[in-house]
Amino acid sequence: MILAVMVALLVTMVLALLRAFMGPGLYNRILAINMIGTKTVLFIAVAGFLFGRPEFLDIGILYALVNFVATVAVLRLTHYRELLSGSKGGERE
């Protein structure tokens, strides 16, 4: 059963990777990459349970924090680039 969960997580990660490459917009691609990171955390937790290694949860938590900070940083970077370039109708009077 646990192996089926790991296979399902890998399938969803591949689908998210396809979405990241073929996404219609920048924010959809960023969301797909964030989803890959979330699925990776779940995969690490399930692998730790499968192999009987509870310290994998610590690695998963650390990866989740790095994933969150990286996603926020990339979103802020794209937001400030849009403000500087004047795109997306962000002009205020």
C-alpha beads as a LAMMPS data file, in Angstrom:
LAMMPS data file: protein, C-alpha beads

93 atoms
92 bonds

1 atom types
1 bond types

-500.0 500.0 xlo xhi
-500.0 500.0 ylo yhi
-500.0 500.0 zlo zhi

Masses

1 110.0

Atoms # bond

1 1 1 0.000 0.000 0.000
2 1 1 2.815 2.374 0.877
3 1 1 4.498 1.642 -2.440
4 1 1 1.258 2.562 -4.215
5 1 1 1.296 5.909 -2.395
6 1 1 4.887 6.511 -3.467
7 1 1 4.043 5.686 -7.081
8 1 1 1.022 7.999 -6.956
9 1 1 3.204 10.800 -5.590
10 1 1 5.729 10.262 -8.371
11 1 1 2.964 10.375 -10.988
12 1 1 1.616 13.655 -9.597
13 1 1 5.144 15.072 -9.520
14 1 1 5.600 14.205 -13.203
15 1 1 2.260 15.824 -14.037
16 1 1 3.266 18.941 -12.102
17 1 1 6.572 18.977 -13.983
18 1 1 4.684 18.906 -17.269
19 1 1 2.528 21.770 -16.014
20 1 1 5.661 23.726 -15.101
21 1 1 7.022 23.381 -18.633
22 1 1 3.756 23.890 -20.527
23 1 1 1.931 26.243 -18.167
24 1 1 0.052 29.118 -19.759
25 1 1 1.580 31.775 -17.529
26 1 1 4.368 32.546 -15.116
27 1 1 2.285 32.193 -11.964
28 1 1 0.935 28.815 -13.072
29 1 1 4.506 27.634 -13.562
30 1 1 5.567 28.913 -10.143
31 1 1 2.573 27.169 -8.583
32 1 1 3.512 23.918 -10.336
33 1 1 7.074 24.130 -9.017
34 1 1 5.730 24.796 -5.518
35 1 1 3.504 21.739 -5.895
36 1 1 6.527 19.642 -6.881
37 1 1 8.223 20.788 -3.681
38 1 1 5.183 19.890 -1.598
39 1 1 4.946 16.451 -3.189
40 1 1 8.660 15.969 -2.514
41 1 1 8.068 16.639 1.187
42 1 1 5.274 14.063 1.186
43 1 1 7.503 11.603 -0.661
44 1 1 10.283 12.056 1.918
45 1 1 7.801 11.492 4.768
46 1 1 6.385 8.329 3.172
47 1 1 9.897 7.028 2.417
48 1 1 10.871 7.619 6.040
49 1 1 7.846 5.627 7.175
50 1 1 8.564 2.849 4.678
51 1 1 12.222 2.495 5.653
52 1 1 11.606 2.970 9.383
53 1 1 13.716 6.134 9.554
54 1 1 11.858 8.830 11.551
55 1 1 14.704 11.319 10.984
56 1 1 13.459 11.678 7.395
57 1 1 10.631 13.785 8.828
58 1 1 13.177 16.351 10.000
59 1 1 14.613 16.479 6.501
60 1 1 11.098 16.862 5.087
61 1 1 10.297 19.757 7.440
62 1 1 13.538 21.496 6.522
63 1 1 12.801 21.028 2.817
64 1 1 9.280 22.404 3.318
65 1 1 10.687 25.557 4.928
66 1 1 13.213 26.039 2.130
67 1 1 10.474 25.447 -0.461
68 1 1 8.222 28.053 1.167
69 1 1 10.946 30.696 1.428
70 1 1 12.079 30.078 -2.152
71 1 1 8.522 30.352 -3.494
72 1 1 7.921 33.623 -1.648
73 1 1 11.255 34.986 -2.892
74 1 1 10.509 34.100 -6.513
75 1 1 7.017 35.596 -6.300
76 1 1 8.366 38.822 -4.830
77 1 1 11.026 38.993 -7.518
78 1 1 8.460 38.583 -10.292
79 1 1 6.156 41.103 -8.613
80 1 1 8.883 43.756 -8.447
81 1 1 9.930 43.067 -12.038
82 1 1 6.337 43.627 -13.143
83 1 1 6.194 46.877 -11.192
84 1 1 9.423 48.107 -12.760
85 1 1 8.429 47.145 -16.274
86 1 1 4.907 48.556 -15.907
87 1 1 3.214 45.407 -17.213
88 1 1 -0.013 43.772 -15.980
89 1 1 -1.770 47.124 -15.719
90 1 1 -0.123 47.945 -12.411
91 1 1 -0.064 51.684 -13.122
92 1 1 -1.473 53.819 -10.327
93 1 1 -2.383 57.452 -10.517

Bonds

1 1 1 2
2 1 2 3
3 1 3 4
4 1 4 5
5 1 5 6
6 1 6 7
7 1 7 8
8 1 8 9
9 1 9 10
10 1 10 11
11 1 11 12
12 1 12 13
13 1 13 14
14 1 14 15
15 1 15 16
16 1 16 17
17 1 17 18
18 1 18 19
19 1 19 20
20 1 20 21
21 1 21 22
22 1 22 23
23 1 23 24
24 1 24 25
25 1 25 26
26 1 26 27
27 1 27 28
28 1 28 29
29 1 29 30
30 1 30 31
31 1 31 32
32 1 32 33
33 1 33 34
34 1 34 35
35 1 35 36
36 1 36 37
37 1 37 38
38 1 38 39
39 1 39 40
40 1 40 41
41 1 41 42
42 1 42 43
43 1 43 44
44 1 44 45
45 1 45 46
46 1 46 47
47 1 47 48
48 1 48 49
49 1 49 50
50 1 50 51
51 1 51 52
52 1 52 53
53 1 53 54
54 1 54 55
55 1 55 56
56 1 56 57
57 1 57 58
58 1 58 59
59 1 59 60
60 1 60 61
61 1 61 62
62 1 62 63
63 1 63 64
64 1 64 65
65 1 65 66
66 1 66 67
67 1 67 68
68 1 68 69
69 1 69 70
70 1 70 71
71 1 71 72
72 1 72 73
73 1 73 74
74 1 74 75
75 1 75 76
76 1 76 77
77 1 77 78
78 1 78 79
79 1 79 80
80 1 80 81
81 1 81 82
82 1 82 83
83 1 83 84
84 1 84 85
85 1 85 86
86 1 86 87
87 1 87 88
88 1 88 89
89 1 89 90
90 1 90 91
91 1 91 92
92 1 92 93
